[in-house]
Amino acid sequence: MTSIRKVVITAFGDVENVKVLDEICPPPPPGHIQIAVEYAGFSGADVNMRKGTYPFQKKAPLTPGYCLVGTVRANGEGCTAFQAGDIVAVLTKYDAEAELVNQPEKYCIRVPDGVDHMQAAALVCDWNAAYGMVMHTAKVSKGQRVFVHGISGAVGCAIMILSKLQGAEVYGTASQRNHNDIRAYGATPFVYTDKNWMDEMKELGGAHAVFDPLGFESFDESFSILSPDGILVAYGNNKGSLENGKNKSPMGSIMKLYSHNLNIMCGKRTTFFGLTRDLPTYKPNVMALLEMVKSGTITVPIRNVWDIEDIQTAHRQWGGGSGIGSLLIKVAKDSM
């Protein structure tokens, strides 16, 4: 039994309900390895879990953190794939924002030597989701028009970069302050609020794929800019948190999203992408991305890193500031 610091959402609601507490981490049970966490991913999922609006989430109290990179400290009974000192990454959904965690060995992925640990942490959730949507769900190909809401965000930025690698033309919405960064990647940015992007995309013939993490009425707007055979890939419901912080259930807008598929005369398609570590593509996708980083094919932009003790600041600053890319929580006291 080891004393650790960990983030706990003590109750759903305001930022003040997110605390860093002293807890005890037990030894790893059979089939699990114990990991000293270096970096944990931070995203809209953390914010929505804190508010209690993340679909099918645990009840509070809970420890958030969708993914991590860290060092193996101990093996539970039956575990032989890793040795103490190995660097691993794992998609967790919960519990990553803690100094020590026990995770099933079967979901852990070795991080190759030479891969930056911050970039590796961003790959497990942000880029894994983007890779799945671009390569498997929408099957983005050369010459297609791709539209990304929140293109400066962690997943949006990854979708942009991966779609450009596929040879697509990429457009998207983002705050004006981030437009130069987006143009530097060869994409065309728009401001979401003025709605000019809707007319512009329709004049181009529509988007072959739209990626939407906003939800609610944004799904309807995204559907309206699809090409006749386009696909809308929804992957979040962050609009309320970004605009006014109000809590509302996303289920109605998700049901409406799927209802578009009932029109058999329409060639447009809709789907809601969900990422879990039980998908057969989970490990292959992450391993492919790790090799892309190692080879220099991609470089993962890191927008901000907060210390675990500043977790309330991370929640307050999410969705603001300038820059593009992923957000991380530095859990380890000293960089490993």
Residue pairs with C-beta under 8 A, 6 or more apart in sequence:
1 24
1 25
1 26
1 27
2 24
2 25
2 100
3 22
3 23
3 24
3 25
4 22
4 23
4 24
4 25
4 98
4 99
4 100
5 20
5 21
5 22
5 23
5 98
5 99
5 308
5 309
6 20
6 21
6 23
6 63
6 97
6 98
6 99
7 18
7 19
7 20
7 21
7 63
7 64
7 65
7 97
7 98
7 308
7 311
7 329
8 18
8 19
8 20
8 21
8 23
8 61
8 62
8 63
9 17
9 18
9 49
9 50
9 60
9 61
9 62
9 63
9 64
10 17
10 18
10 19
10 60
10 61
11 17
11 60
11 61
12 50
12 51
12 52
12 60
13 50
13 51
13 52
15 50
15 312
15 315
15 316
16 312
17 50
17 60
18 50
18 311
18 312
18 315
20 308
20 309
20 311
23 98
25 34
25 98
25 99
25 100
25 101
25 102
26 102
27 34
27 74
27 76
27 102
28 34
28 74
28 75
28 76
28 79
28 102
29 76
29 77
29 102
30 76
30 77
30 78
30 79
31 76
31 77
31 78
31 79
31 104
31 105
31 106
32 76
32 79
32 102
32 103
32 104
32 105
33 72
33 74
33 75
33 76
33 79
33 82
33 88
33 102
33 103
33 105
33 108
34 72
34 73
34 74
34 75
34 76
34 100
34 101
34 102
35 68
35 70
35 71
35 72
35 73
35 88
35 90
35 100
35 101
35 102
35 103
35 108
36 70
36 71
36 73
36 99
36 100
36 332
36 336
37 68
37 69
37 70
37 96
37 97
37 98
37 99
37 100
37 101
37 331
37 332
38 68
38 69
38 70
38 71
38 117
38 121
38 330
38 331
38 332
38 335
38 336
39 68
39 69
39 70
39 117
39 118
39 121
39 305
39 328
39 329
39 330
39 331
39 332
40 65
40 66
40 67
40 68
40 96
40 97
40 121
40 308
40 328
40 329
40 331
41 65
41 66
41 67
41 68
41 96
41 121
41 122
41 124
41 125
41 126
41 326
41 327
41 328
41 329
42 65
42 306
42 314
42 318
42 327
42 328
42 329
43 66
43 125
43 126
43 154
43 155
43 327
44 213
44 236
44 238
44 241
44 318
44 319
45 54
45 64
45 66
46 64
46 65
46 66
46 314
46 315
46 318
47 238
47 241
47 315
47 318
47 319
48 54
48 57
48 237
48 238
48 241
49 57
49 62
49 64
50 64
50 315
51 241
51 247
52 60
52 247
53 237
53 240
53 241
53 247
53 248
53 249
53 250
55 237
55 250
55 251
55 254
58 94
62 94
63 94
63 95
63 96
63 97
63 98
64 94
64 95
64 96
64 97
65 92
65 94
65 95
65 96
65 97
65 98
65 329
66 91
66 92
66 93
66 94
66 96
66 125
67 89
67 90
67 91
67 92
67 96
67 121
67 124
67 125
68 89
68 90
68 92
68 96
68 101
68 121
68 124
68 331
69 87
69 88
69 89
69 111
69 117
69 118
69 120
69 121
69 124
70 87
70 88
70 101
70 331
70 332
70 336
71 85
71 86
71 87
71 88
71 336
72 82
72 83
72 84
72 85
72 86
72 87
72 88
73 84
73 100
74 84
75 82
75 83
75 84
75 105
76 102
76 105
79 105
81 105
81 108
82 88
82 105
82 108
82 110
86 110
87 110
87 111
87 117
87 120
87 336
88 108
88 109
88 110
88 111
89 108
89 109
89 111
89 120
89 121
89 123
89 124
89 286
89 290
90 103
90 107
90 108
90 109
90 124
90 277
91 107
91 124
91 125
91 128
91 275
91 276
91 277
91 282
91 286
92 101
92 103
92 277
93 276
93 277
95 101
95 103
96 331
97 308
97 311
97 329
97 331
98 331
99 308
99 331
99 332
99 333
107 277
107 282
107 283
109 124
109 283
109 286
109 287
109 290
111 117
111 120
111 290
112 290
112 291
112 294
114 294
115 290
115 293
115 294
116 293
116 300
117 336
118 300
118 302
118 305
118 328
119 293
119 299
119 300
119 302
120 290
120 293
121 326
121 328
122 154
122 300
122 302
122 325
122 326
122 328
123 286
123 289
123 290
123 293
123 300
124 286
125 275
126 154
126 155
126 158
126 326
127 155
127 158
127 162
127 289
127 300
127 326
128 275
128 282
128 285
128 286
128 289
129 155
129 158
129 235
129 273
129 275
130 155
130 158
130 159
130 162
131 158
131 162
131 285
131 288
131 289
132 273
132 275
132 279
132 281
132 285
133 159
133 211
133 233
133 235
133 273
134 140
134 159
134 162
134 163
134 166
135 162
135 285
136 281
137 231
137 233
137 271
137 273
138 146
138 208
138 209
138 211
138 231
138 233
140 146
140 162
140 163
140 166
140 168
140 208
140 209
141 166
141 167
141 168
142 166
142 167
142 168
143 167
143 168
143 169
144 166
144 168
144 169
144 208
144 209
145 168
145 169
145 171
145 201
145 204
145 205
145 206
145 207
145 208
145 209
145 227
146 159
146 163
146 168
146 169
146 170
146 171
146 207
146 208
146 209
146 210
146 211
147 170
147 171
147 172
147 197
147 201
147 207
147 209
147 210
147 211
147 222
147 225
148 156
148 159
148 160
148 163
148 170
148 171
148 172
148 173
148 187
148 210
148 211
149 156
149 172
149 173
149 192
149 210
149 211
149 212
149 213
149 214
149 218
149 222
150 156
150 172
150 173
150 174
150 213
150 214
150 238
151 157
151 159
151 160
151 170
151 172
151 173
151 174
151 182
151 187
151 189
151 324
152 174
152 175
152 178
152 181
152 182
152 189
152 323
152 324
152 325
153 174
153 213
153 324
154 303
154 325
154 326
154 327
155 211
155 213
155 235
155 236
156 172
156 174
156 211
156 213
157 301
157 324
157 325
157 326
158 300
158 326
159 211
160 170
160 172
160 182
160 185
160 187
161 185
161 298
162 298
163 170
163 209
164 170
164 185
164 186
164 187
165 297
165 298
168 208
169 188
170 185
170 186
170 187
170 188
171 187
171 188
171 189
171 190
171 197
171 200
171 201
171 207
172 182
172 187
172 188
172 189
172 190
173 189
173 190
173 191
173 192
173 197
174 182
174 189
174 190
174 191
174 192
174 324
175 191
175 322
176 191
177 322
178 189
178 322
178 323
178 324
179 189
181 323
181 324
182 188
182 189
182 324
183 189
190 196
190 197
190 200
191 197
195 221
197 225
198 221
198 224
198 225
201 207
201 225
202 224
202 225
205 227
206 225
206 226
206 227
206 228
206 230
207 225
207 226
207 227
207 230
208 226
208 227
208 229
208 230
208 231
209 230
209 231
209 232
209 233
210 222
210 223
210 225
210 226
210 230
210 231
210 232
210 233
211 233
211 235
212 218
212 219
212 222
212 232
212 233
212 234
212 235
212 236
213 234
213 235
213 236
213 237
213 238
214 236
214 237
214 238
214 239
214 242
215 234
215 236
215 237
215 238
215 239
215 240
215 250
215 253
215 254
216 237
216 239
216 240
216 248
216 250
216 253
217 239
217 253
218 239
219 232
219 234
219 253
219 256
219 257
219 270
220 256
222 232
222 234
223 232
223 257
223 260
223 268
223 270
226 232
226 268
227 268
228 267
228 268
229 267
229 268
230 268
230 269
231 268
231 269
231 270
231 271
232 257
232 260
232 268
232 269
232 270
232 271
233 271
233 272
233 273
234 254
234 257
234 270
234 271
234 272
234 273
235 272
235 273
235 274
237 250
237 253
237 254
238 319
240 246
240 247
240 248
241 319
242 319
254 272
257 270
257 272
258 270
258 271
258 272
260 266
260 268
260 269
260 270
261 269
261 270
275 282
276 282
289 298
292 298
293 299
293 300
300 325
300 326
301 323
301 324
301 325
301 326
302 325
302 326
302 327
302 328
303 321
303 323
303 324
303 325
303 326
303 327
304 314
304 317
304 321
304 323
304 327
304 328
305 327
305 328
305 329
305 330
306 313
306 314
306 317
306 327
306 328
306 329
306 330
307 329
307 330
308 329
308 330
308 331
311 329
314 327
314 329
318 327
